[in-house]
Amino acid sequence: MRKRMMTLAVALAAAGIGVVTAVPPNAAPAATARPLTVVSDRPSDSPVTSRIAVHFDLTKGQMPENVAMGPDGTAYVTFAAARQVAAVSPSGGTRILATLPAPVDGGVHPPVLSFALTTGIVRTADGTIFFLYASGDAASTGLYRLRPGQVVPQRIAALPADGLPNGLAFDATAKRFYLTDSVRGTISTVALDGGRVEVWSSAPELAATGFLGANGIKVRAGAVWATNLDQGTLLRIPVRHGRPGPVRVAATGLVGIDDFAFVGAGDRQVVAALNGPNTVVGIDAAGRSRTLLTAADGLQNPTSVAVRGRTVAVLSAAYTTAVDPNLVLATLPGR
């Protein structure tokens, strides 16, 4: 675990994404852990309230990378370094649903990060979980399916072992998945039942410029939306007869942007996790961002967000802070 954390810290620093606070890589998580050197820039009169709902175990590799919410409030998460998929109940109980085997080489060959990890996750209406595994091994890198009641996931689509599959989104109308590759700088698509994977877009706006490019991804209002961590952008790509239209940069200046979610039924309000800066921001239709949560709220390298009504669930992986990976629940102001 120490080597993994140091690898990430070095890579983030090389990409110009600062580490918020220096914590020994082997530090154990604590129930009341907080960074001590961070001052929140969230306005003191902000109507956003927050609390740490769940603390995860860093020593077990429980670094939550991505999240999908169930209708009962259960958070389905991928634990990156543990190569696991888990269900976190509304009461805070964590149940491991599946663990992916490590590649025979130990999982040291995924590009950039140099460790095998589970990444994007989607839950469909029938309760089936789909998720990505970036192992650096051609025999196991790909899109996986875990049906309710099963304990052994099935790989339904192979992905390039020299890439880093990261974000995953599902278009229920077209019954297709869209997924980002943060190293190759692409968005690919594959049918609900798996099979052949096709590169849908390799626009330059998706490219990495030193660390990781295309990252989070969602489908909303006739378009595919994605983030680019290196370029600090939120992108909108219209879907035209199944093919990508021109890329529009919806927001810029979002250093270290990872995953994001829409607020409400439309596409005019976004909540996004900024990993290195240790913040969660709101982004409006004009591309303006406002800080909603900071390290003072308990964030530890936030990786993903999910929105249910006025509640925002924020997962932090503690990739570089190396202390207290957790789930923060925040309440947005009423309209």
C-alpha positions as CSV (number, residue, x, y, z in Angstrom):
1,M,0.0,0.0,0.0
2,R,2.8,2.4,0.8
3,K,4.3,2.0,-2.7
4,R,0.9,2.6,-4.3
5,M,0.4,5.8,-2.3
6,M,3.9,7.1,-3.1
7,T,3.4,6.3,-6.8
8,L,0.2,8.3,-6.9
9,A,1.7,11.2,-5.0
10,V,4.6,11.5,-7.4
11,A,2.3,11.2,-10.4
12,L,-0.1,13.9,-9.1
13,A,2.8,16.2,-8.3
14,A,4.2,15.8,-11.8
15,A,0.8,16.7,-13.2
16,G,0.8,19.9,-11.2
17,I,-1.9,18.7,-8.8
18,G,-0.8,19.6,-5.3
19,V,-1.1,17.4,-2.3
20,V,-3.2,19.1,0.3
21,T,-1.3,18.0,3.4
22,A,1.7,15.9,4.1
23,V,0.7,12.7,5.9
24,P,2.9,9.6,6.2
25,P,1.8,7.0,3.6
26,N,1.4,4.3,6.2
27,A,-0.8,6.4,8.5
28,A,-3.7,4.5,9.9
29,P,-7.2,6.0,9.4
30,A,-8.7,7.6,12.5
31,A,-12.4,8.2,13.3
32,T,-11.9,11.9,13.7
33,A,-9.1,12.4,11.2
34,R,-8.9,15.8,9.6
35,P,-6.1,17.5,7.6
36,L,-4.5,20.1,9.9
37,T,-3.0,22.4,7.4
38,V,-6.1,23.3,5.3
39,V,-8.2,26.3,5.6
40,S,-11.7,26.1,4.0
41,D,-12.5,28.6,1.4
42,R,-16.2,27.8,1.6
43,P,-18.1,30.9,2.7
44,S,-18.9,30.9,6.4
45,D,-22.6,31.6,5.6
46,S,-22.8,28.7,3.1
47,P,-26.1,26.9,3.4
48,V,-24.4,23.5,2.6
49,T,-24.2,21.2,5.7
50,S,-22.1,18.1,5.8
51,R,-21.0,15.1,8.0
52,I,-18.7,12.2,7.6
53,A,-21.1,9.2,7.4
54,V,-18.6,6.3,6.9
55,H,-14.9,5.8,7.5
56,F,-13.2,3.1,5.3
57,D,-10.1,1.1,6.1
58,L,-7.1,2.3,4.2
59,T,-5.0,-0.7,5.4
60,K,-7.3,-2.9,3.4
61,G,-7.1,-0.9,0.2
62,Q,-10.6,0.6,0.7
63,M,-10.0,3.6,-1.5
64,P,-13.4,4.4,-2.9
65,E,-13.0,5.3,-6.6
66,N,-16.5,5.5,-8.0
67,V,-20.1,5.3,-6.8
68,A,-23.6,4.3,-8.0
69,M,-26.6,4.9,-5.9
70,G,-29.5,2.4,-5.4
71,P,-33.1,3.4,-4.9
72,D,-32.9,2.7,-1.2
73,G,-29.9,4.9,-0.6
74,T,-27.3,2.1,-0.8
75,A,-24.1,3.3,-2.3
76,Y,-22.4,0.8,-4.5
77,V,-18.7,1.6,-4.7
78,T,-15.5,0.4,-6.2
79,F,-12.5,0.1,-3.7
80,A,-9.7,0.8,-6.1
81,A,-6.6,-0.7,-4.4
82,A,-8.5,-3.7,-2.9
83,R,-9.9,-4.6,-6.4
84,Q,-13.3,-4.8,-4.9
85,V,-17.0,-3.9,-5.3
86,A,-18.9,-3.1,-2.2
87,A,-22.3,-2.0,-1.0
88,V,-22.5,0.7,1.7
89,S,-25.9,0.7,3.4
90,P,-27.7,4.0,4.5
91,S,-26.8,3.0,8.1
92,G,-23.1,2.8,7.2
93,G,-22.5,-0.9,7.0
94,T,-20.1,-2.1,4.3
95,R,-20.5,-5.4,2.5
96,I,-18.0,-6.7,0.0
97,L,-19.8,-8.0,-3.1
98,A,-16.9,-9.2,-5.1
99,T,-13.1,-9.1,-5.2
100,L,-11.2,-9.3,-8.5
101,P,-8.1,-11.6,-8.6
102,A,-4.8,-9.9,-8.9
103,P,-3.1,-10.6,-12.3
104,V,-0.3,-13.2,-12.2
105,D,2.3,-10.3,-12.4
106,G,0.9,-8.8,-9.3
107,G,-0.9,-6.0,-11.1
108,V,2.1,-3.7,-11.5
109,H,1.5,-2.9,-15.2
110,P,-1.5,-0.6,-15.4
111,P,-0.1,2.6,-17.0
112,V,0.6,5.7,-14.9
113,L,-0.7,4.3,-11.6
114,S,1.2,1.0,-11.6
115,F,-1.4,-1.0,-9.6
116,A,-4.5,-3.0,-10.6
117,L,-7.7,-1.2,-9.6
118,T,-11.5,-1.3,-10.0
119,T,-12.8,2.0,-11.3
120,G,-16.2,3.1,-12.9
121,I,-19.4,1.5,-11.6
122,V,-23.1,1.6,-12.8
123,R,-26.1,-0.1,-11.3
124,T,-29.0,-0.8,-13.7
125,A,-32.7,-0.8,-12.7
126,D,-32.7,-4.6,-12.2
127,G,-30.0,-4.4,-9.6
128,T,-27.2,-5.6,-11.8
129,I,-23.8,-4.0,-11.1
130,F,-21.4,-3.2,-14.0
131,F,-17.9,-2.0,-13.3
132,L,-14.4,-1.6,-14.9
133,Y,-11.2,-3.3,-13.9
134,A,-7.9,-1.9,-15.0
135,S,-5.4,-4.6,-14.4
136,G,-2.7,-4.0,-17.0
137,D,-3.3,-7.6,-18.1
138,A,-5.1,-8.5,-21.4
139,A,-6.7,-11.5,-19.8
140,S,-8.6,-9.4,-17.2
141,T,-8.8,-5.7,-18.1
142,G,-12.4,-4.9,-19.1
143,L,-16.0,-4.4,-18.3
144,Y,-17.6,-6.7,-15.7
145,R,-21.1,-7.7,-14.8
146,L,-22.3,-8.8,-11.4
147,R,-25.9,-10.0,-11.2
148,P,-27.9,-9.8,-7.9
149,G,-27.0,-12.8,-5.7
150,Q,-23.8,-13.6,-7.6
151,V,-20.3,-13.5,-6.0
152,V,-18.2,-14.1,-9.1
153,P,-18.3,-11.2,-11.7
154,Q,-18.2,-12.0,-15.4
155,R,-16.1,-10.1,-17.9
156,I,-18.4,-9.2,-20.7
157,A,-16.1,-6.9,-22.7
158,A,-12.3,-6.9,-23.0
159,L,-10.5,-3.6,-23.0
160,P,-6.9,-2.6,-23.9
161,A,-4.4,-3.6,-21.2
162,D,-2.2,-0.6,-22.0
163,G,-5.0,1.8,-21.3
164,L,-6.7,2.9,-18.1
165,P,-10.5,2.4,-18.2
166,N,-11.9,4.8,-15.7
167,G,-15.4,6.4,-15.9
168,L,-18.5,4.4,-16.8
169,A,-22.0,5.6,-17.8
170,F,-25.1,3.9,-19.1
171,D,-27.6,5.1,-21.7
172,A,-30.7,3.3,-20.8
173,T,-32.5,4.3,-24.0
174,A,-29.9,3.1,-26.4
175,K,-28.9,0.2,-24.0
176,R,-25.2,1.0,-24.3
177,F,-22.4,1.9,-22.0
178,Y,-19.9,4.7,-22.5
179,L,-16.6,4.6,-20.8
180,T,-13.5,6.8,-20.6
181,D,-9.9,5.7,-21.0
182,S,-7.8,8.2,-19.1
183,V,-4.5,7.2,-20.7
184,R,-5.6,6.8,-24.3
185,G,-7.8,9.9,-24.1
186,T,-10.9,8.2,-25.5
187,I,-14.5,7.5,-25.0
188,S,-15.6,4.0,-26.1
189,T,-19.0,2.4,-26.2
190,V,-20.3,-1.2,-25.8
191,A,-23.7,-2.8,-25.8
192,L,-25.5,-3.7,-22.5
193,D,-24.8,-7.4,-23.1
194,G,-21.1,-6.7,-23.7
195,G,-19.1,-7.9,-26.7
196,R,-17.3,-5.6,-29.1
197,V,-16.0,-2.3,-27.8
198,E,-15.8,0.6,-30.3
199,V,-14.0,3.9,-29.8
200,W,-16.7,6.5,-30.0
201,S,-14.5,9.6,-29.7
202,S,-10.8,10.4,-29.5
203,A,-11.2,14.2,-29.7
204,P,-8.2,16.2,-28.6
205,E,-10.3,17.6,-25.7
206,L,-10.2,14.1,-24.1
207,A,-6.4,13.7,-24.2
208,A,-4.0,13.5,-21.3
209,T,-1.3,16.2,-21.1
210,G,0.9,14.6,-18.5
211,F,-1.1,12.5,-16.1
212,L,-4.7,11.5,-16.8
213,G,-7.1,12.8,-19.5
214,A,-10.8,11.8,-19.9
215,N,-12.1,10.7,-16.5
216,G,-15.7,11.0,-15.2
217,I,-18.6,10.4,-17.6
218,K,-22.4,10.8,-17.7
219,V,-25.1,10.6,-20.3
220,R,-27.7,13.4,-20.0
221,A,-30.2,15.2,-22.3
222,G,-29.0,13.8,-25.6
223,A,-25.3,14.2,-24.9
224,V,-22.3,12.5,-23.4
225,W,-20.6,14.6,-20.7
226,A,-17.0,13.9,-19.5
227,T,-14.3,15.5,-17.5
228,N,-10.6,15.9,-18.3
229,L,-8.4,15.8,-15.2
230,D,-5.3,17.2,-16.9
231,Q,-7.0,19.9,-18.8
232,G,-9.4,20.8,-15.9
233,T,-12.5,20.8,-18.1
234,L,-16.1,19.7,-18.2
235,L,-17.0,18.6,-21.7
236,R,-20.4,18.1,-23.5
237,I,-20.5,16.0,-26.7
238,P,-23.9,15.7,-28.4
239,V,-25.0,12.3,-29.6
240,R,-26.2,12.6,-33.2
241,H,-27.6,9.4,-34.6
242,G,-25.3,7.5,-32.3
243,R,-22.2,9.3,-33.3
244,P,-20.4,12.2,-31.5
245,G,-21.0,15.8,-32.5
246,P,-18.6,18.7,-31.9
247,V,-17.1,18.9,-28.4
248,R,-18.2,21.9,-26.3
249,V,-16.1,22.9,-23.3
250,A,-18.8,23.6,-20.7
251,A,-16.4,24.7,-17.9
252,T,-12.7,25.3,-17.5
253,G,-10.3,26.0,-14.6
254,L,-11.3,22.9,-12.7
255,V,-7.9,21.6,-11.6
256,G,-7.9,17.9,-10.8
257,I,-11.5,17.3,-11.7
258,D,-12.5,13.7,-11.3
259,D,-16.1,12.5,-11.2
260,F,-19.3,14.6,-11.3
261,A,-23.1,14.4,-11.1
262,F,-26.1,16.4,-12.2
263,V,-28.4,18.1,-9.8
264,G,-32.1,17.7,-10.7
265,A,-33.5,16.4,-13.9
266,G,-31.8,18.7,-16.4
267,D,-28.2,19.4,-17.3
268,R,-27.8,22.9,-16.0
269,Q,-26.4,22.2,-12.5
270,V,-23.4,20.0,-11.9
271,V,-21.6,18.9,-8.7
272,A,-18.0,17.8,-9.3
273,A,-15.1,16.4,-7.2
274,L,-11.7,18.1,-7.5
275,N,-9.3,15.4,-6.4
276,G,-6.0,17.2,-5.8
277,P,-7.4,20.5,-4.6
278,N,-9.6,18.5,-2.1
279,T,-12.8,20.3,-2.9
280,V,-16.3,19.7,-4.3
281,V,-17.7,22.5,-6.5
282,G,-21.0,23.4,-8.0
283,I,-21.0,24.4,-11.7
284,D,-23.8,26.3,-13.3
285,A,-25.0,26.5,-16.9
286,A,-22.6,29.3,-17.6
287,G,-19.6,27.3,-16.5
288,R,-19.1,29.2,-13.3
289,S,-17.9,27.2,-10.3
290,R,-18.5,27.7,-6.6
291,T,-16.8,25.8,-3.8
292,L,-19.3,23.7,-1.8
293,L,-17.1,21.5,0.3
294,T,-13.4,21.4,1.3
295,A,-11.0,19.4,3.4
296,A,-12.6,21.1,6.5
297,D,-15.7,19.0,5.7
298,G,-13.7,15.8,5.8
299,L,-12.7,15.5,2.2
300,Q,-9.6,13.4,1.5
301,N,-9.0,13.5,-2.2
302,P,-12.6,13.3,-3.4
303,T,-13.0,11.0,-6.4
304,S,-16.7,10.7,-7.0
305,V,-20.1,12.2,-6.2
306,A,-23.7,11.1,-6.4
307,V,-26.9,13.2,-5.9
308,R,-30.2,12.0,-4.5
309,G,-32.6,14.9,-4.1
310,R,-30.8,17.5,-2.0
311,T,-28.3,15.0,-0.7
312,V,-24.8,14.7,-2.2
313,A,-22.7,11.7,-1.4
314,V,-19.0,12.3,-1.8
315,L,-16.4,9.5,-1.8
316,S,-12.8,10.3,-0.9
317,A,-10.0,7.8,-1.6
318,A,-7.2,9.5,0.3
319,Y,-4.8,8.8,-2.5
320,T,-2.3,11.4,-1.5
321,T,-3.5,12.6,1.9
322,A,-3.1,8.9,3.0
323,V,-5.5,9.2,5.9
324,D,-9.2,8.5,6.4
325,P,-10.8,7.5,3.1
326,N,-14.5,8.1,3.7
327,L,-18.1,8.9,2.6
328,V,-19.3,12.4,3.3
329,L,-23.0,13.3,3.0
330,A,-23.9,16.9,2.3
331,T,-27.2,18.6,2.1
332,L,-27.7,21.2,-0.6
333,P,-30.0,24.2,0.1
334,G,-33.6,24.0,-1.0
335,R,-34.8,25.8,-4.1
